[in-house]
Amino acid sequence: MIKSFSFILVIIIIILFSSSCKRSPEAEEIPPGTFSKRAIIEPLIKRIIPETKTSGIVKIAIVRNMTTGDYGRQYQESCVAEGRSMGFLVDYFDLNGDGRHIRERILQIALADYDGIIFSLAGEGVAYSTLLPQIDRRIKIVTFDNLPYRDDDPRKDELLNITATAQDDKGLADISLKALVDSFETAPVRVISIIAEPGIPPLDNRYEVYRRYINEGKIIEVASITPPNYVFIRSAIREALIKTLENYPPGSIDAIWAPYDEFAKGCIDALNETGRSEIKLTSIDISSDNIKMMLDNADQWIASAATDPSMAGIINMRLLAAKLAGESVPAAFIFDAYLVETSMLNHSVTMANITSHIPGWPNPQGFFEYTWMTELKEAVAGRRGHGH
């Protein structure tokens, strides 16, 4: 009976693993008789990254707990593309906000013999307990927006051998709130805020700054909205804000602070539907879709603080590749915050050319680039160029 149960459990794990995994098309096996990239890539991998679990092949897992929204999609796509450009096999796992099962999912990934994991938005109190066993299995790990500390508490033990990257979340909150306050001649500004449940480290850090603005008397929180669900965030926020505004007639609310772009989109939908054009909005995160919405609602959506999601994905993959190759990389890397004011934009601006419009906006060129990365990329590009 015990043997039967164990067999069933293994089958369940395999099914769950398969269903949660999205393999990059470039990582699929190439049919026999075609020109295989492995004929070119494997010898290079063996020389550059010799200690892979499968000789000549690098397998990477990207694990994210919430991909909803343009920021998450841009991060995912750039991270996968950067790994693919170096000839790596890349799988993407979206936990869909299901932090309760994160330990089981990480176990599934570890059993699949990945060489490295890029791990983000795990949720409160799970990073230490889930990542430490994988370090012991000699899996290289880079985290994004997730503190690698015991119980996610920076006052406690730091996990060694992990490189942690993050947005400057407190900086993002500060410049978006300052833009909101500065858009009014008098203070305090009467604000409705969108507040998620505790346990998402980036948002927790942003709310800490928001509370400081309240304590300093710069804003008054008239009301707050917590998303009733995270599956359809935009529509959930739209409905919740419409209901909230019924209690606050024109003249009683100055602005809305939305610390995540999907929150902001739902807010704009609600303001347009209710005709509340007098209410201003500042937010956090940027994308090409956001830029269009900001311009279409320029009198309301006055600014958004942001880092570049594509750069974050690229840098995370490069850092992991460098760790696998034995390069010396920092224990932490922070992506700087920038303010994107709607007045800086026009309809020709996209994420592809935003660096030309926002002063100081960075690009990934020169960040953690090594000559062997170029060598791998040229080999992959050469395989594609052969036309086999």
TORKOL-4160 file (C-alpha; in steps of 0.2 Angstrom, whole numbers, padded with zeros to 4 digits, m for minus):
388
<pt num="1" X="0000" Y="0000" Z="0000"/>
<pt num="2" X="0014" Y="0012" Z="0004"/>
<pt num="3" X="0023" Y="0008" Z="m0012"/>
<pt num="4" X="0007" Y="0011" Z="m0022"/>
<pt num="5" X="0005" Y="0028" Z="m0013"/>
<pt num="6" X="0023" Y="0033" Z="m0017"/>
<pt num="7" X="0021" Y="0029" Z="m0035"/>
<pt num="8" X="0005" Y="0039" Z="m0036"/>
<pt num="9" X="0014" Y="0054" Z="m0027"/>
<pt num="10" X="0028" Y="0053" Z="m0040"/>
<pt num="11" X="0016" Y="0053" Z="m0054"/>
<pt num="12" X="0006" Y="0068" Z="m0047"/>
<pt num="13" X="0023" Y="0078" Z="m0045"/>
<pt num="14" X="0027" Y="0074" Z="m0063"/>
<pt num="15" X="0010" Y="0080" Z="m0069"/>
<pt num="16" X="0011" Y="0096" Z="m0059"/>
<pt num="17" X="0029" Y="0100" Z="m0065"/>
<pt num="18" X="0024" Y="0098" Z="m0083"/>
<pt num="19" X="0008" Y="0108" Z="m0082"/>
<pt num="20" X="0017" Y="0123" Z="m0073"/>
<pt num="21" X="0032" Y="0124" Z="m0085"/>
<pt num="22" X="0033" Y="0134" Z="m0101"/>
<pt num="23" X="0048" Y="0129" Z="m0111"/>
<pt num="24" X="0055" Y="0142" Z="m0123"/>
<pt num="25" X="0052" Y="0136" Z="m0141"/>
<pt num="26" X="0071" Y="0138" Z="m0144"/>
<pt num="27" X="0074" Y="0125" Z="m0131"/>
<pt num="28" X="0064" Y="0111" Z="m0139"/>
<pt num="29" X="0073" Y="0096" Z="m0146"/>
<pt num="30" X="0078" Y="0098" Z="m0164"/>
<pt num="31" X="0072" Y="0084" Z="m0175"/>
<pt num="32" X="0086" Y="0071" Z="m0181"/>
<pt num="33" X="0093" Y="0076" Z="m0198"/>
<pt num="34" X="0093" Y="0094" Z="m0195"/>
<pt num="35" X="0107" Y="0105" Z="m0191"/>
<pt num="36" X="0108" Y="0105" Z="m0172"/>
<pt num="37" X="0114" Y="0120" Z="m0162"/>
<pt num="38" X="0121" Y="0108" Z="m0150"/>
<pt num="39" X="0135" Y="0103" Z="m0162"/>
<pt num="40" X="0141" Y="0121" Z="m0161"/>
<pt num="41" X="0136" Y="0126" Z="m0143"/>
<pt num="42" X="0140" Y="0110" Z="m0133"/>
<pt num="43" X="0159" Y="0112" Z="m0135"/>
<pt num="44" X="0158" Y="0130" Z="m0130"/>
<pt num="45" X="0148" Y="0126" Z="m0115"/>
<pt num="46" X="0160" Y="0112" Z="m0110"/>
<pt num="47" X="0174" Y="0125" Z="m0110"/>
<pt num="48" X="0165" Y="0140" Z="m0103"/>
<pt num="49" X="0153" Y="0132" Z="m0090"/>
<pt num="50" X="0161" Y="0115" Z="m0088"/>
<pt num="51" X="0151" Y="0110" Z="m0072"/>
<pt num="52" X="0134" Y="0108" Z="m0079"/>
<pt num="53" X="0123" Y="0093" Z="m0074"/>
<pt num="54" X="0121" Y="0088" Z="m0092"/>
<pt num="55" X="0138" Y="0089" Z="m0101"/>
<pt num="56" X="0138" Y="0103" Z="m0113"/>
<pt num="57" X="0120" Y="0109" Z="m0109"/>
<pt num="58" X="0114" Y="0123" Z="m0098"/>
<pt num="59" X="0097" Y="0122" Z="m0090"/>
<pt num="60" X="0089" Y="0137" Z="m0082"/>
<pt num="61" X="0072" Y="0139" Z="m0073"/>
<pt num="62" X="0064" Y="0156" Z="m0071"/>
<pt num="63" X="0052" Y="0155" Z="m0057"/>
<pt num="64" X="0040" Y="0170" Z="m0054"/>
<pt num="65" X="0025" Y="0171" Z="m0042"/>
<pt num="66" X="0015" Y="0183" Z="m0052"/>
<pt num="67" X="0017" Y="0187" Z="m0070"/>
<pt num="68" X="0001" Y="0197" Z="m0072"/>
<pt num="69" X="0004" Y="0214" Z="m0080"/>
<pt num="70" X="0015" Y="0221" Z="m0093"/>
<pt num="71" X="0030" Y="0223" Z="m0082"/>
<pt num="72" X="0030" Y="0205" Z="m0077"/>
<pt num="73" X="0028" Y="0200" Z="m0096"/>
<pt num="74" X="0042" Y="0211" Z="m0102"/>
<pt num="75" X="0054" Y="0204" Z="m0088"/>
<pt num="76" X="0049" Y="0186" Z="m0092"/>
<pt num="77" X="0052" Y="0189" Z="m0111"/>
<pt num="78" X="0068" Y="0197" Z="m0110"/>
<pt num="79" X="0075" Y="0185" Z="m0097"/>
<pt num="80" X="0070" Y="0170" Z="m0108"/>
<pt num="81" X="0077" Y="0178" Z="m0124"/>
<pt num="82" X="0094" Y="0183" Z="m0116"/>
<pt num="83" X="0096" Y="0165" Z="m0110"/>
<pt num="84" X="0091" Y="0158" Z="m0127"/>
<pt num="85" X="0103" Y="0170" Z="m0136"/>
<pt num="86" X="0117" Y="0161" Z="m0127"/>
<pt num="87" X="0111" Y="0143" Z="m0131"/>
<pt num="88" X="0103" Y="0139" Z="m0114"/>
<pt num="89" X="0088" Y="0128" Z="m0112"/>
<pt num="90" X="0076" Y="0140" Z="m0103"/>
<pt num="91" X="0060" Y="0135" Z="m0094"/>
<pt num="92" X="0048" Y="0147" Z="m0086"/>
<pt num="93" X="0037" Y="0144" Z="m0071"/>
<pt num="94" X="0022" Y="0155" Z="m0066"/>
<pt num="95" X="0016" Y="0151" Z="m0049"/>
<pt num="96" X="0001" Y="0162" Z="m0051"/>
<pt num="97" X="0002" Y="0170" Z="m0034"/>
<pt num="98" X="0001" Y="0153" Z="m0026"/>
<pt num="99" X="0014" Y="0155" Z="m0012"/>
<pt num="100" X="0006" Y="0141" Z="m0002"/>
<pt num="101" X="0013" Y="0128" Z="m0014"/>
<pt num="102" X="0030" Y="0136" Z="m0018"/>
<pt num="103" X="0040" Y="0123" Z="m0008"/>
<pt num="104" X="0033" Y="0109" Z="m0018"/>
<pt num="105" X="0036" Y="0118" Z="m0035"/>
<pt num="106" X="0054" Y="0122" Z="m0030"/>
<pt num="107" X="0056" Y="0104" Z="m0026"/>
<pt num="108" X="0050" Y="0099" Z="m0043"/>
<pt num="109" X="0062" Y="0111" Z="m0051"/>
<pt num="110" X="0077" Y="0104" Z="m0041"/>
<pt num="111" X="0073" Y="0086" Z="m0045"/>
<pt num="112" X="0073" Y="0091" Z="m0064"/>
<pt num="113" X="0092" Y="0095" Z="m0062"/>
<pt num="114" X="0092" Y="0113" Z="m0067"/>
<pt num="115" X="0109" Y="0121" Z="m0066"/>
<pt num="116" X="0102" Y="0138" Z="m0061"/>
<pt num="117" X="0086" Y="0146" Z="m0055"/>
<pt num="118" X="0081" Y="0164" Z="m0057"/>
<pt num="119" X="0068" Y="0166" Z="m0043"/>
<pt num="120" X="0057" Y="0181" Z="m0040"/>
<pt num="121" X="0042" Y="0187" Z="m0029"/>
<pt num="122" X="0041" Y="0171" Z="m0018"/>
<pt num="123" X="0031" Y="0179" Z="m0005"/>
<pt num="124" X="0033" Y="0182" Z="0014"/>
<pt num="125" X="0043" Y="0169" Z="0024"/>
<pt num="126" X="0048" Y="0156" Z="0011"/>
<pt num="127" X="0064" Y="0162" Z="0003"/>
<pt num="128" X="0076" Y="0155" Z="0016"/>
<pt num="129" X="0067" Y="0138" Z="0018"/>
<pt num="130" X="0065" Y="0135" Z="0000"/>
<pt num="131" X="0082" Y="0141" Z="m0007"/>
<pt num="132" X="0094" Y="0135" Z="0006"/>
<pt num="133" X="0092" Y="0116" Z="0001"/>
<pt num="134" X="0094" Y="0120" Z="m0017"/>
<pt num="135" X="0111" Y="0129" Z="m0014"/>
<pt num="136" X="0116" Y="0113" Z="m0005"/>
<pt num="137" X="0112" Y="0104" Z="m0022"/>
<pt num="138" X="0125" Y="0116" Z="m0030"/>
<pt num="139" X="0111" Y="0125" Z="m0040"/>
<pt num="140" X="0116" Y="0143" Z="m0044"/>
<pt num="141" X="0103" Y="0156" Z="m0039"/>
<pt num="142" X="0099" Y="0174" Z="m0043"/>
<pt num="143" X="0084" Y="0182" Z="m0035"/>
<pt num="144" X="0074" Y="0197" Z="m0041"/>
<pt num="145" X="0063" Y="0207" Z="m0029"/>
<pt num="146" X="0064" Y="0194" Z="m0016"/>
<pt num="147" X="0076" Y="0196" Z="m0001"/>
<pt num="148" X="0087" Y="0180" Z="0002"/>
<pt num="149" X="0086" Y="0181" Z="0021"/>
<pt num="150" X="0079" Y="0169" Z="0033"/>
<pt num="151" X="0060" Y="0173" Z="0035"/>
<pt num="152" X="0063" Y="0187" Z="0022"/>
<pt num="153" X="0069" Y="0198" Z="0036"/>
<pt num="154" X="0085" Y="0208" Z="0033"/>
<pt num="155" X="0089" Y="0208" Z="0051"/>
<pt num="156" X="0092" Y="0189" Z="0051"/>
<pt num="157" X="0104" Y="0178" Z="0042"/>
<pt num="158" X="0108" Y="0181" Z="0024"/>
<pt num="159" X="0109" Y="0167" Z="0012"/>
<pt num="160" X="0126" Y="0165" Z="0005"/>
<pt num="161" X="0131" Y="0162" Z="m0013"/>
<pt num="162" X="0115" Y="0170" Z="m0019"/>
<pt num="163" X="0115" Y="0186" Z="m0030"/>
<pt num="164" X="0100" Y="0197" Z="m0025"/>
<pt num="165" X="0093" Y="0210" Z="m0038"/>
<pt num="166" X="0079" Y="0222" Z="m0034"/>
<pt num="167" X="0071" Y="0238" Z="m0040"/>
<pt num="168" X="0074" Y="0253" Z="m0029"/>
<pt num="169" X="0056" Y="0251" Z="m0022"/>
<pt num="170" X="0058" Y="0264" Z="m0009"/>
<pt num="171" X="0065" Y="0276" Z="m0022"/>
<pt num="172" X="0051" Y="0272" Z="m0034"/>
<pt num="173" X="0038" Y="0275" Z="m0020"/>
<pt num="174" X="0046" Y="0291" Z="m0015"/>
<pt num="175" X="0047" Y="0299" Z="m0032"/>
<pt num="176" X="0030" Y="0294" Z="m0037"/>
<pt num="177" X="0023" Y="0301" Z="m0021"/>
<pt num="178" X="0033" Y="0317" Z="m0022"/>
<pt num="179" X="0026" Y="0320" Z="m0040"/>
<pt num="180" X="0009" Y="0317" Z="m0033"/>
<pt num="181" X="0011" Y="0330" Z="m0019"/>
<pt num="182" X="0020" Y="0342" Z="m0030"/>
<pt num="183" X="0005" Y="0343" Z="m0042"/>
<pt num="184" X="m0005" Y="0352" Z="m0029"/>
<pt num="185" X="m0002" Y="0369" Z="m0022"/>
<pt num="186" X="m0008" Y="0365" Z="m0005"/>
<pt num="187" X="m0005" Y="0350" Z="0007"/>
<pt num="188" X="m0010" Y="0338" Z="0013"/>
<pt num="189" X="m0016" Y="0330" Z="m0002"/>
<pt num="190" X="m0032" Y="0319" Z="0000"/>
<pt num="191" X="m0028" Y="0302" Z="m0007"/>
<pt num="192" X="m0036" Y="0285" Z="m0011"/>
<pt num="193" X="m0022" Y="0271" Z="m0011"/>
<pt num="194" X="m0022" Y="0254" Z="m0018"/>
<pt num="195" X="m0015" Y="0242" Z="m0004"/>
<pt num="196" X="m0011" Y="0224" Z="m0007"/>
<pt num="197" X="m0010" Y="0211" Z="0006"/>
<pt num="198" X="0006" Y="0210" Z="0015"/>
<pt num="199" X="0019" Y="0198" Z="0010"/>
<pt num="200" X="0025" Y="0204" Z="m0008"/>
<pt num="201" X="0042" Y="0212" Z="m0004"/>
<pt num="202" X="0042" Y="0225" Z="m0017"/>
<pt num="203" X="0025" Y="0232" Z="m0012"/>
<pt num="204" X="0029" Y="0231" Z="0006"/>
<pt num="205" X="0044" Y="0242" Z="0004"/>
<pt num="206" X="0033" Y="0254" Z="m0006"/>
<pt num="207" X="0020" Y="0255" Z="0007"/>
<pt num="208" X="0033" Y="0259" Z="0020"/>
<pt num="209" X="0037" Y="0275" Z="0011"/>
<pt num="210" X="0018" Y="0279" Z="0008"/>
<pt num="211" X="0016" Y="0278" Z="0027"/>
<pt num="212" X="0030" Y="0290" Z="0030"/>
<pt num="213" X="0021" Y="0303" Z="0019"/>
<pt num="214" X="0006" Y="0301" Z="0029"/>
<pt num="215" X="0016" Y="0303" Z="0046"/>
<pt num="216" X="0024" Y="0318" Z="0039"/>
<pt num="217" X="0007" Y="0326" Z="0035"/>
<pt num="218" X="0010" Y="0327" Z="0016"/>
<pt num="219" X="m0005" Y="0316" Z="0012"/>
<pt num="220" X="m0021" Y="0311" Z="0021"/>
<pt num="221" X="m0027" Y="0294" Z="0017"/>
<pt num="222" X="m0046" Y="0296" Z="0014"/>
<pt num="223" X="m0049" Y="0278" Z="0009"/>
<pt num="224" X="m0039" Y="0262" Z="0003"/>
<pt num="225" X="m0043" Y="0248" Z="m0008"/>
<pt num="226" X="m0036" Y="0230" Z="m0007"/>
<pt num="227" X="m0038" Y="0220" Z="m0022"/>
<pt num="228" X="m0052" Y="0206" Z="m0019"/>
<pt num="229" X="m0042" Y="0195" Z="m0031"/>
<pt num="230" X="m0026" Y="0194" Z="m0041"/>
<pt num="231" X="m0032" Y="0184" Z="m0055"/>
<pt num="232" X="m0040" Y="0198" Z="m0064"/>
<pt num="233" X="m0032" Y="0213" Z="m0055"/>
<pt num="234" X="m0037" Y="0227" Z="m0067"/>
<pt num="235" X="m0055" Y="0223" Z="m0067"/>
<pt num="236" X="m0055" Y="0220" Z="m0049"/>
<pt num="237" X="m0048" Y="0237" Z="m0045"/>
<pt num="238" X="m0060" Y="0245" Z="m0057"/>
<pt num="239" X="m0075" Y="0238" Z="m0049"/>
<pt num="240" X="m0069" Y="0241" Z="m0031"/>
<pt num="241" X="m0064" Y="0259" Z="m0035"/>
<pt num="242" X="m0081" Y="0263" Z="m0043"/>
<pt num="243" X="m0090" Y="0257" Z="m0028"/>
<pt num="244" X="m0078" Y="0267" Z="m0016"/>
<pt num="245" X="m0081" Y="0283" Z="m0026"/>
<pt num="246" X="m0099" Y="0282" Z="m0023"/>
<pt num="247" X="m0096" Y="0288" Z="m0005"/>
<pt num="248" X="m0084" Y="0302" Z="m0010"/>
<pt num="249" X="m0092" Y="0316" Z="m0021"/>
<pt num="250" X="m0082" Y="0328" Z="m0032"/>
<pt num="251" X="m0071" Y="0339" Z="m0022"/>
<pt num="252" X="m0068" Y="0326" Z="m0008"/>
<pt num="253" X="m0053" Y="0317" Z="m0017"/>
<pt num="254" X="m0038" Y="0324" Z="m0024"/>
<pt num="255" X="m0028" Y="0310" Z="m0031"/>
<pt num="256" X="m0025" Y="0291" Z="m0031"/>
<pt num="257" X="m0008" Y="0282" Z="m0028"/>
<pt num="258" X="m0006" Y="0266" Z="m0037"/>
<pt num="259" X="0010" Y="0257" Z="m0033"/>
<pt num="260" X="0008" Y="0244" Z="m0047"/>
<pt num="261" X="0004" Y="0247" Z="m0065"/>
<pt num="262" X="m0011" Y="0235" Z="m0066"/>
<pt num="263" X="m0018" Y="0244" Z="m0051"/>
<pt num="264" X="m0016" Y="0260" Z="m0060"/>
<pt num="265" X="m0025" Y="0254" Z="m0076"/>
<pt num="266" X="m0040" Y="0248" Z="m0066"/>
<pt num="267" X="m0041" Y="0265" Z="m0058"/>
<pt num="268" X="m0040" Y="0274" Z="m0074"/>
<pt num="269" X="m0054" Y="0263" Z="m0081"/>
<pt num="270" X="m0065" Y="0267" Z="m0065"/>
<pt num="271" X="m0061" Y="0286" Z="m0066"/>
<pt num="272" X="m0066" Y="0286" Z="m0085"/>
<pt num="273" X="m0082" Y="0276" Z="m0082"/>
<pt num="274" X="m0088" Y="0287" Z="m0067"/>
<pt num="275" X="m0082" Y="0304" Z="m0076"/>
<pt num="276" X="m0071" Y="0308" Z="m0061"/>
<pt num="277" X="m0058" Y="0318" Z="m0072"/>
<pt num="278" X="m0054" Y="0330" Z="m0057"/>
<pt num="279" X="m0044" Y="0316" Z="m0048"/>
<pt num="280" X="m0026" Y="0314" Z="m0052"/>
<pt num="281" X="m0015" Y="0298" Z="m0052"/>
<pt num="282" X="0003" Y="0293" Z="m0050"/>
<pt num="283" X="0009" Y="0275" Z="m0051"/>
<pt num="284" X="0024" Y="0264" Z="m0052"/>
<pt num="285" X="0030" Y="0253" Z="m0067"/>
<pt num="286" X="0030" Y="0257" Z="m0085"/>
<pt num="287" X="0027" Y="0248" Z="m0102"/>
<pt num="288" X="0022" Y="0253" Z="m0120"/>
<pt num="289" X="0004" Y="0250" Z="m0115"/>
<pt num="290" X="0006" Y="0261" Z="m0100"/>
<pt num="291" X="0013" Y="0275" Z="m0110"/>
<pt num="292" X="m0001" Y="0275" Z="m0122"/>
<pt num="293" X="m0014" Y="0275" Z="m0108"/>
<pt num="294" X="m0004" Y="0289" Z="m0099"/>
<pt num="295" X="m0005" Y="0300" Z="m0115"/>
<pt num="296" X="m0023" Y="0296" Z="m0118"/>
<pt num="297" X="m0027" Y="0301" Z="m0100"/>
<pt num="298" X="m0014" Y="0315" Z="m0098"/>
<pt num="299" X="m0024" Y="0326" Z="m0087"/>
<pt num="300" X="m0026" Y="0312" Z="m0074"/>
<pt num="301" X="m0012" Y="0300" Z="m0075"/>
<pt num="302" X="0002" Y="0313" Z="m0073"/>
<pt num="303" X="0017" Y="0302" Z="m0069"/>
<pt num="304" X="0024" Y="0285" Z="m0066"/>
<pt num="305" X="0040" Y="0280" Z="m0057"/>
<pt num="306" X="0049" Y="0265" Z="m0065"/>
<pt num="307" X="0064" Y="0254" Z="m0069"/>
<pt num="308" X="0066" Y="0245" Z="m0085"/>
<pt num="309" X="0058" Y="0228" Z="m0084"/>
<pt num="310" X="0067" Y="0222" Z="m0100"/>
<pt num="311" X="0084" Y="0227" Z="m0092"/>
<pt num="312" X="0080" Y="0218" Z="m0076"/>
<pt num="313" X="0077" Y="0202" Z="m0086"/>
<pt num="314" X="0093" Y="0203" Z="m0096"/>
<pt num="315" X="0104" Y="0207" Z="m0081"/>
<pt num="316" X="0096" Y="0193" Z="m0070"/>
<pt num="317" X="0100" Y="0181" Z="m0084"/>
<pt num="318" X="0118" Y="0188" Z="m0086"/>
<pt num="319" X="0121" Y="0187" Z="m0068"/>
<pt num="320" X="0116" Y="0169" Z="m0067"/>
<pt num="321" X="0126" Y="0164" Z="m0082"/>
<pt num="322" X="0141" Y="0173" Z="m0075"/>
<pt num="323" X="0139" Y="0163" Z="m0058"/>
<pt num="324" X="0138" Y="0147" Z="m0068"/>
<pt num="325" X="0154" Y="0151" Z="m0077"/>
<pt num="326" X="0163" Y="0155" Z="m0061"/>
<pt num="327" X="0164" Y="0174" Z="m0063"/>
<pt num="328" X="0165" Y="0185" Z="m0048"/>
<pt num="329" X="0148" Y="0194" Z="m0047"/>
<pt num="330" X="0141" Y="0206" Z="m0033"/>
<pt num="331" X="0130" Y="0199" Z="m0019"/>
<pt num="332" X="0117" Y="0212" Z="m0024"/>
<pt num="333" X="0112" Y="0224" Z="m0038"/>
<pt num="334" X="0099" Y="0237" Z="m0037"/>
<pt num="335" X="0090" Y="0244" Z="m0052"/>
<pt num="336" X="0088" Y="0263" Z="m0051"/>
<pt num="337" X="0071" Y="0272" Z="m0050"/>
<pt num="338" X="0066" Y="0285" Z="m0063"/>
<pt num="339" X="0051" Y="0296" Z="m0065"/>
<pt num="340" X="0042" Y="0296" Z="m0081"/>
<pt num="341" X="0031" Y="0311" Z="m0082"/>
<pt num="342" X="0017" Y="0311" Z="m0095"/>
<pt num="343" X="0023" Y="0328" Z="m0101"/>
<pt num="344" X="0039" Y="0320" Z="m0106"/>
<pt num="345" X="0030" Y="0308" Z="m0118"/>
<pt num="346" X="0022" Y="0308" Z="m0135"/>
<pt num="347" X="0014" Y="0294" Z="m0145"/>
<pt num="348" X="0030" Y="0289" Z="m0154"/>
<pt num="349" X="0038" Y="0284" Z="m0137"/>
<pt num="350" X="0039" Y="0265" Z="m0133"/>
<pt num="351" X="0049" Y="0254" Z="m0122"/>
<pt num="352" X="0061" Y="0252" Z="m0137"/>
<pt num="353" X="0066" Y="0270" Z="m0138"/>
<pt num="354" X="0062" Y="0277" Z="m0121"/>
<pt num="355" X="0080" Y="0279" Z="m0117"/>
<pt num="356" X="0080" Y="0294" Z="m0129"/>
<pt num="357" X="0066" Y="0303" Z="m0120"/>
<pt num="358" X="0069" Y="0300" Z="m0101"/>
<pt num="359" X="0085" Y="0308" Z="m0095"/>
<pt num="360" X="0097" Y="0295" Z="m0088"/>
<pt num="361" X="0086" Y="0280" Z="m0093"/>
<pt num="362" X="0099" Y="0266" Z="m0094"/>
<pt num="363" X="0101" Y="0252" Z="m0106"/>
<pt num="364" X="0109" Y="0235" Z="m0102"/>
<pt num="365" X="0124" Y="0237" Z="m0113"/>
<pt num="366" X="0140" Y="0235" Z="m0103"/>
<pt num="367" X="0131" Y="0228" Z="m0088"/>
<pt num="368" X="0139" Y="0211" Z="m0084"/>
<pt num="369" X="0144" Y="0207" Z="m0102"/>
<pt num="370" X="0159" Y="0195" Z="m0104"/>
<pt num="371" X="0168" Y="0191" Z="m0120"/>
<pt num="372" X="0162" Y="0172" Z="m0118"/>
<pt num="373" X="0144" Y="0178" Z="m0118"/>
<pt num="374" X="0147" Y="0186" Z="m0135"/>
<pt num="375" X="0156" Y="0170" Z="m0141"/>
<pt num="376" X="0140" Y="0160" Z="m0136"/>
<pt num="377" X="0128" Y="0173" Z="m0144"/>
<pt num="378" X="0138" Y="0173" Z="m0160"/>
<pt num="379" X="0138" Y="0154" Z="m0161"/>
<pt num="380" X="0119" Y="0153" Z="m0159"/>
<pt num="381" X="0117" Y="0167" Z="m0172"/>
<pt num="382" X="0128" Y="0158" Z="m0184"/>
<pt num="383" X="0118" Y="0142" Z="m0182"/>
<pt num="384" X="0102" Y="0152" Z="m0187"/>
<pt num="385" X="0111" Y="0161" Z="m0201"/>
<pt num="386" X="0116" Y="0144" Z="m0209"/>
<pt num="387" X="0098" Y="0141" Z="m0214"/>
<pt num="388" X="0098" Y="0123" Z="m0210"/>
